[in-house]
């Protein structure tokens, strides 16, 4: 059920509005697992929030979908609840952040999707990618991305190949494509604005990231009509305003960022070298590389954001299964009832008992990029129980993160001395300590975990004049630093055994 939080310092009336003037910026977070709207005050405190969990659909092994209508309706509901809570005239602006790469095509006349949203985790286009293997270097050089089912281009291609109405609608000029930000924006603005920002566009595998624009050669390669694509705008553009039927007032939409870019912005804003990991549905290690695009075949280069025409780049290690592994323990295996149990269960054991869980439930992302890998649990004995599997799942999140940091450290391009962390799993004390131990590096936690919503709200607030650039630095201060405790010999053993488990998952 949606959850609304109220701050005691504001008098709350029965009609759902605060008395007086309450100035706020709202971050609308269109995540994979759930959709959340959060209203932030000038001091960065949370005034109100609402949340709903988004169902996932699994039509076949390796396929992941969502209902776009459910996404749209949830987004409107949570936004409306929060805006109504404060009073629409008190909301200075909205920022939208979203799960990236997820692909939606819809009929512009009816406003209805022609197929379910093909989620970024979906592996159905692995064959299409293999058929294009001779183009992998060309694609990487243009886009900074690996040729992988993760990204939008082959998802669009698959829909054109499998949904007959796609070509007919495209030929008649009635088909639109968008990632989740574009789909929701189009509806919030009463179908007036078909646009995205540079960070999301860079994840489609259709954009030359040196220019930030769609590339004709890539459009031809994936047979994507230019006419269906959203306009690419600055991340801090004015993306229109909400229709009065949404919030009762025209609230300006002043920023859009992909979720991982938004989290990076919340941690470091414009600071080169900031490296963060978000423990969400997936795990995303992202570092701000400024105006320089790094080229490492094991990672991806992406647009962090485009502000006032200036592109900022990031390097990213995209891990497909993070918190989704814990969700699978709950919903798939039924061995936990809530994620909050996992820290205590893991800590109840003296060690992992030789059990390793490679959570390749949607293939393996960086740095392995193996779409055919499958989730694998190794080392089970008669003495193993659910605690070992839970602990192995948590350790697997930390090991996957360490795999990315190892590559970044080997490059010596980014000055990594600490890892900033966010996402729901940072509340897990066992995981955070084990992460610090595997990295032999301090882990830094900040005031707010919901950094995706905060990051895009920061950018929207900057656009609205709600905050200055200096004020942004004060909104998400460091609250805790977790230092490594494990000796180097044990760390080496655990890392070696993890890499052995990875090989078995790829066998």
VOTIDREN-54539 format. One record per residue (C-alpha): residue number from 1; x, z, y. Coordinates in steps of 0.02 Angstrom, whole numbers. Layout:
N
NUM, X, Z, Y
...
This chain:
507
1, 0, 0, 0
2, 59, -29, 178
3, 143, 121, 256
4, 130, 163, 442
5, 249, 291, 516
6, 215, 375, 682
7, 339, 467, 792
8, 278, 640, 845
9, 339, 619, 1024
10, 203, 492, 1058
11, 22, 546, 1078
12, -81, 445, 956
13, -263, 401, 989
14, -393, 370, 855
15, -405, 187, 908
16, -226, 159, 848
17, -138, 144, 1017
18, -13, 257, 1101
19, -62, 319, 1274
20, 46, 271, 1421
21, 176, 134, 1416
22, 276, 118, 1255
23, 401, -23, 1266
24, 460, -92, 1100
25, 538, -237, 1007
26, 471, -282, 834
27, 577, -346, 690
28, 474, -440, 560
29, 572, -443, 397
30, 508, -573, 273
31, 606, -513, 121
32, 603, -567, -60
33, 540, -401, -127
34, 432, -353, 20
35, 378, -390, 197
36, 406, -261, 333
37, 374, -248, 519
38, 466, -115, 619
39, 446, -72, 803
40, 604, -7, 887
41, 613, 93, 1048
42, 745, 72, 1183
43, 849, 206, 1096
44, 837, 114, 930
45, 721, 241, 849
46, 578, 180, 740
47, 410, 194, 825
48, 304, 120, 687
49, 323, 18, 529
50, 217, -63, 395
51, 268, -132, 225
52, 193, -227, 79
53, 277, -280, -83
54, 276, -466, -123
55, 236, -515, -304
56, 356, -631, -393
57, 298, -766, -514
58, 402, -818, -666
59, 323, -977, -739
60, 471, -1012, -856
61, 637, -935, -899
62, 748, -945, -745
63, 606, -1001, -631
64, 556, -890, -485
65, 410, -924, -367
66, 299, -837, -240
67, 130, -881, -167
68, 157, -941, 13
69, -20, -889, 61
70, 17, -711, 4
71, 178, -713, 107
72, 84, -776, 261
73, -58, -651, 245
74, 58, -503, 215
75, 164, -552, 365
76, 12, -559, 477
77, -56, -394, 412
78, 103, -292, 435
79, 139, -369, 605
80, -38, -339, 664
81, -34, -158, 607
82, 125, -119, 700
83, 81, -215, 858
84, -92, -137, 863
85, -13, 33, 838
86, 84, 16, 1000
87, -32, -100, 1095
88, 16, -283, 1105
89, 53, -276, 1291
90, 187, -146, 1257
91, 282, -258, 1135
92, 415, -351, 1232
93, 456, -473, 1092
94, 466, -509, 907
95, 614, -561, 801
96, 591, -641, 630
97, 714, -621, 487
98, 686, -689, 314
99, 740, -721, 136
100, 842, -880, 151
101, 840, -1043, 51
102, 666, -1012, -21
103, 576, -1179, -6
104, 397, -1213, 48
105, 316, -1383, 76
106, 142, -1392, 150
107, 4, -1508, 209
108, 6, -1504, 399
109, -178, -1553, 409
110, -247, -1419, 293
111, -109, -1291, 319
112, -101, -1266, 131
113, 59, -1270, 26
114, 71, -1411, -99
115, 166, -1300, -221
116, 217, -1119, -234
117, 369, -1060, -137
118, 523, -1097, -244
119, 624, -938, -220
120, 811, -938, -186
121, 841, -855, -355
122, 758, -998, -450
123, 873, -1095, -565
124, 759, -1241, -608
125, 869, -1368, -519
126, 1027, -1331, -617
127, 1015, -1501, -702
128, 996, -1591, -535
129, 1153, -1503, -476
130, 1251, -1550, -632
131, 1200, -1732, -608
132, 1277, -1726, -435
133, 1440, -1641, -485
134, 1541, -1789, -420
135, 1471, -1750, -246
136, 1516, -1566, -248
137, 1671, -1582, -138
138, 1581, -1693, -13
139, 1438, -1567, -2
140, 1556, -1419, 16
141, 1656, -1503, 153
142, 1498, -1546, 250
143, 1396, -1389, 224
144, 1516, -1250, 174
145, 1402, -1222, 24
146, 1426, -1238, -163
147, 1323, -1368, -254
148, 1206, -1242, -332
149, 1018, -1219, -364
150, 1026, -1073, -241
151, 1007, -1184, -90
152, 854, -1279, -26
153, 900, -1463, -44
154, 878, -1481, -232
155, 720, -1375, -225
156, 645, -1499, -102
157, 701, -1641, -214
158, 623, -1559, -367
159, 455, -1540, -278
160, 457, -1723, -228
161, 492, -1771, -409
162, 358, -1659, -484
163, 216, -1647, -358
164, 136, -1820, -334
165, 55, -1776, -168
166, 225, -1741, -87
167, 273, -1923, -62
168, 98, -1974, -10
169, 91, -1838, 123
170, 267, -1875, 182
171, 226, -2061, 200
172, 72, -2019, 303
173, 168, -1897, 414
174, 69, -1747, 352
175, 204, -1653, 255
176, 311, -1511, 323
177, 457, -1416, 247
178, 517, -1245, 294
179, 603, -1091, 233
180, 499, -933, 246
181, 538, -907, 431
182, 472, -1080, 473
183, 316, -1062, 367
184, 267, -896, 447
185, 316, -952, 622
186, 204, -1104, 606
187, 55, -993, 565
188, 94, -858, 694
189, 95, -991, 829
190, -70, -1069, 772
191, 23, -1217, 692
192, 105, -1262, 857
193, 289, -1230, 818
194, 382, -1310, 671
195, 557, -1243, 694
196, 697, -1139, 621
197, 861, -1069, 684
198, 1038, -1126, 649
199, 1075, -984, 526
200, 930, -1030, 412
201, 958, -1217, 432
202, 1137, -1195, 373
203, 1071, -1132, 205
204, 970, -1287, 164
205, 1123, -1390, 108
206, 1062, -1525, 228
207, 1162, -1473, 381
208, 1338, -1515, 436
209, 1393, -1342, 492
210, 1525, -1412, 608
211, 1383, -1478, 717
212, 1237, -1369, 662
213, 1128, -1524, 640
214, 1049, -1614, 493
215, 1169, -1740, 417
216, 1099, -1914, 377
217, 1213, -1935, 225
218, 1150, -1772, 150
219, 969, -1820, 183
220, 999, -1984, 91
221, 1088, -1897, -52
222, 941, -1781, -85
223, 806, -1907, -33
224, 735, -1789, 98
225, 636, -1873, 238
226, 695, -1819, 409
227, 516, -1811, 472
228, 471, -1661, 364
229, 612, -1552, 431
230, 591, -1414, 561
231, 680, -1425, 728
232, 842, -1324, 732
233, 848, -1206, 882
234, 965, -1071, 945
235, 946, -907, 852
236, 897, -828, 1019
237, 777, -967, 1070
238, 600, -937, 1130
239, 507, -990, 973
240, 335, -983, 1053
241, 211, -839, 1054
242, 90, -765, 931
243, -87, -832, 933
244, -211, -711, 1009
245, -302, -698, 842
246, -145, -623, 764
247, -111, -479, 884
248, -244, -496, 1018
249, -111, -549, 1142
250, 23, -683, 1161
251, 179, -589, 1104
252, 339, -693, 1125
253, 445, -732, 972
254, 623, -723, 1039
255, 740, -731, 890
256, 755, -793, 711
257, 898, -753, 591
258, 922, -765, 404
259, 916, -591, 329
260, 1102, -575, 291
261, 1151, -640, 460
262, 1031, -516, 540
263, 1110, -373, 443
264, 1283, -430, 498
265, 1224, -435, 678
266, 1157, -257, 663
267, 1326, -196, 602
268, 1444, -284, 721
269, 1349, -399, 839
270, 1484, -511, 912
271, 1634, -423, 833
272, 1752, -536, 735
273, 1804, -464, 567
274, 1650, -355, 534
275, 1618, -356, 346
276, 1458, -287, 271
277, 1369, -283, 104
278, 1180, -277, 92
279, 1112, -200, -68
280, 946, -289, -75
281, 863, -399, -207
282, 1034, -482, -214
283, 1201, -422, -147
284, 1275, -510, 2
285, 1451, -478, 64
286, 1465, -562, 233
287, 1606, -564, 360
288, 1604, -626, 540
289, 1739, -761, 559
290, 1699, -805, 739
291, 1723, -988, 783
292, 1825, -1020, 626
293, 1752, -1086, 464
294, 1846, -1019, 312
295, 1864, -1132, 161
296, 1868, -1042, -5
297, 1788, -1129, -152
298, 1732, -962, -227
299, 1634, -912, -72
300, 1523, -1004, 52
301, 1541, -1034, 237
302, 1384, -1018, 339
303, 1321, -1011, 517
304, 1307, -828, 565
305, 1205, -871, 719
306, 1195, -992, 863
307, 1174, -904, 1030
308, 1153, -1004, 1190
309, 1224, -1158, 1103
310, 1379, -1073, 1032
311, 1400, -1070, 842
312, 1474, -917, 759
313, 1525, -930, 576
314, 1530, -811, 429
315, 1603, -811, 256
316, 1489, -749, 119
317, 1492, -694, -61
318, 1314, -718, -123
319, 1272, -615, -278
320, 1104, -664, -349
321, 1053, -504, -437
322, 1077, -336, -353
323, 930, -220, -331
324, 830, -342, -436
325, 924, -272, -587
326, 856, -98, -548
327, 684, -172, -524
328, 703, -253, -696
329, 747, -84, -774
330, 583, -20, -702
331, 466, -167, -729
332, 549, -261, -872
333, 620, -126, -984
334, 514, 19, -921
335, 658, 142, -939
336, 638, 212, -763
337, 485, 242, -657
338, 572, 235, -488
339, 741, 179, -422
340, 770, 354, -354
341, 796, 417, -533
342, 950, 312, -563
343, 1081, 415, -472
344, 1039, 573, -569
345, 1031, 482, -736
346, 1200, 399, -706
347, 1284, 558, -646
348, 1224, 652, -801
349, 1355, 559, -904
350, 1543, 595, -897
351, 1579, 407, -903
352, 1495, 242, -946
353, 1529, 258, -1133
354, 1602, 83, -1134
355, 1435, 5, -1085
356, 1436, -138, -956
357, 1288, -232, -888
358, 1318, -402, -809
359, 1152, -430, -718
360, 1155, -620, -722
361, 965, -623, -728
362, 964, -775, -613
363, 1134, -844, -664
364, 1295, -790, -580
365, 1329, -823, -397
366, 1493, -793, -308
367, 1629, -797, -358
368, 1582, -871, -528
369, 1443, -994, -483
370, 1378, -1011, -660
371, 1195, -1059, -661
372, 1190, -1049, -851
373, 1258, -872, -866
374, 1133, -745, -933
375, 1112, -558, -913
376, 1222, -469, -1038
377, 1240, -287, -1094
378, 1397, -254, -1195
379, 1471, -100, -1278
380, 1313, -22, -1348
381, 1329, 101, -1492
382, 1211, 219, -1582
383, 1262, 349, -1455
384, 1202, 244, -1308
385, 1039, 288, -1223
386, 944, 238, -1067
387, 1065, 333, -957
388, 1207, 219, -1011
389, 1106, 64, -969
390, 1055, 135, -800
391, 1234, 184, -760
392, 1297, 14, -816
393, 1171, -70, -700
394, 1231, 31, -550
395, 1413, 3, -593
396, 1377, -183, -610
397, 1321, -189, -428
398, 1484, -109, -373
399, 1590, -221, -484
400, 1507, -379, -418
401, 1540, -323, -240
402, 1722, -283, -283
403, 1742, -460, -353
404, 1703, -529, -179
405, 1809, -405, -82
406, 1956, -444, -198
407, 1946, -627, -144
408, 1935, -584, 40
409, 2083, -466, 25
410, 2184, -600, -65
411, 2150, -719, 80
412, 2207, -588, 206
413, 2102, -681, 334
414, 1982, -542, 379
415, 2052, -369, 422
416, 1954, -272, 291
417, 1989, -87, 301
418, 1812, -24, 273
419, 1651, -96, 203
420, 1492, -67, 302
421, 1339, -52, 191
422, 1151, -61, 207
423, 996, -87, 103
424, 890, 30, -2
425, 1027, 66, -130
426, 1142, 149, -4
427, 1039, 306, -31
428, 1106, 310, -209
429, 1251, 433, -201
430, 1321, 383, -371
431, 1327, 199, -325
432, 1408, 227, -157
433, 1545, 338, -228
434, 1578, 217, -371
435, 1583, 73, -246
436, 1715, 162, -142
437, 1813, 198, -301
438, 1809, 17, -360
439, 1865, -47, -191
440, 1989, 93, -156
441, 1916, 81, 17
442, 1802, 189, 126
443, 1618, 146, 129
444, 1532, 164, 298
445, 1347, 204, 313
446, 1254, 185, 477
447, 1102, 266, 555
448, 975, 138, 495
449, 963, 58, 324
450, 837, -73, 378
451, 973, -174, 462
452, 892, -344, 434
453, 743, -296, 542
454, 855, -204, 665
455, 978, -349, 681
456, 848, -479, 727
457, 760, -353, 840
458, 927, -327, 929
459, 943, -513, 961
460, 762, -527, 1017
461, 787, -376, 1129
462, 942, -453, 1204
463, 843, -611, 1240
464, 704, -509, 1321
465, 823, -408, 1429
466, 765, -254, 1332
467, 945, -210, 1289
468, 1113, -260, 1360
469, 1256, -312, 1247
470, 1340, -144, 1275
471, 1181, -50, 1231
472, 1170, -142, 1064
473, 1330, -54, 1008
474, 1246, 116, 1022
475, 1090, 78, 919
476, 1162, 91, 742
477, 1304, 218, 743
478, 1406, 268, 590
479, 1333, 424, 507
480, 1436, 443, 348
481, 1599, 383, 274
482, 1625, 392, 86
483, 1806, 396, 30
484, 1875, 339, -140
485, 1921, 475, -265
486, 1966, 380, -425
487, 2146, 361, -481
488, 2219, 186, -487
489, 2247, 184, -676
490, 2064, 217, -718
491, 2006, 93, -586
492, 2113, -42, -665
493, 2042, -7, -839
494, 1863, -15, -778
495, 1892, -175, -680
496, 1976, -258, -829
497, 1834, -212, -945
498, 1708, -277, -818
499, 1795, -446, -813
500, 1792, -451, -1002
501, 1602, -423, -996
502, 1587, -564, -868
503, 1671, -684, -990
504, 1544, -637, -1124
505, 1399, -669, -1004
506, 1469, -844, -975
507, 1503, -882, -1158
